[in-house]
Amino acid sequence: MADTVLITGASQGIGKATTLLFARQGYDIILAARQIDRLEAVASEVRSLGREAIAISTDVRYPEQVNNLVEKAIAHFGHIDVLINNAGIFTLGPVEEFLLSDWQQVIDQYGSVSDE
Ligand SMILES: NC(=O)c1ccc[n+]([C@@H]2O[C@H](COP(=O)([O-])OP(=O)(O)OC[C@H]3O[C@@H](n4cnc5c(N)ncnc54)[C@H](OP(=O)(O)O)[C@@H]3O)[C@@H](O)[C@H]2O)c1
């Protein structure tokens, strides 16, 4: 039985690169991000490398969606050996120009708040 890795933000960027690296190293992959079409495209790339992959649409800001992700991963593979907690966003620009809502989007579980 192959080891598994659960990677959030697996549909592009660092998460996609990490996904393909683990697949080449012989891991089966649980891929998570919000946009399922892009996630499925990466899952197909994993399968073309000879590894098993499942793509699960998940918004990590919502605990119930994260619980669903873990439950589906365990139901499919029986175990999660590695977690890459990569999903996230960051804000670019002069820090003094950031709004409170910019910070909240980066760090808060439930998205933005009012700037008032
Ligand atoms: N690249 C850099 O220079 C840099 C620098 C510092 C820190 N980081 C951090 O490193 C991580 C990856 O960076 P990156 O440049 O590869 O990012 P990226 O290209 O913007 O990709 C972000 C990934 O996270 C997913 N994602 C975003 N919000 C999500 C949410 N709420 N729930 C689930 N998935 C979510 C996106 O897919 P969906 O939109 O479909 O959900 C996408 O797969 C991020 O956490 C970023 O903040 C990156």
The ligand as an ORCA input file, in Angstrom:
! r2SCAN-3c Opt
* xyz 0 1
  N       4.378     32.270     -4.255
  C       4.964     33.007     -3.317
  O       5.904     33.796     -3.572
  C       4.512     32.903     -1.876
  C       5.094     33.708     -0.900
  C       4.685     33.613      0.425
  C       3.698     32.711      0.780
  N       3.141     31.935     -0.173
  C       2.094     31.007      0.236
  O       2.327     29.713     -0.333
  C       1.085     29.109     -0.665
  C       1.051     28.762     -2.167
  O       1.400     29.913     -2.918
  P       1.193     29.946     -4.496
  O       1.936     31.118     -4.997
  O       1.470     28.599     -5.068
  O      -0.383     30.258     -4.539
  P      -1.400     30.230     -5.792
  O      -0.691     29.969     -7.070
  O      -2.249     31.457     -5.669
  O      -2.305     28.953     -5.471
  C      -3.115     28.949     -4.318
  C      -3.808     27.611     -4.240
  O      -4.597     27.598     -3.047
  C      -5.965     27.354     -3.381
  N      -6.770     28.115     -2.432
  C      -6.782     29.461     -2.210
  N      -7.665     29.764     -1.255
  C      -8.212     28.589     -0.854
  C      -9.203     28.243      0.088
  N      -9.825     29.174      0.834
  N      -9.517     26.942      0.244
  C      -8.916     25.988     -0.488
  N      -7.965     26.242     -1.400
  C      -7.641     27.538     -1.590
  C      -6.102     27.804     -4.849
  O      -7.139     27.136     -5.546
  P      -8.662     27.683     -5.546
  O      -8.608     29.152     -5.825
  O      -9.350     26.874     -6.595
  O      -9.203     27.381     -4.167
  C      -4.751     27.347     -5.395
  O      -4.779     25.948     -5.645
  C      -0.004     30.121     -0.292
  O      -0.505     29.807      1.012
  C       0.731     31.449     -0.281
  O       0.122     32.376      0.597
  C       3.511     32.022     -1.484
*
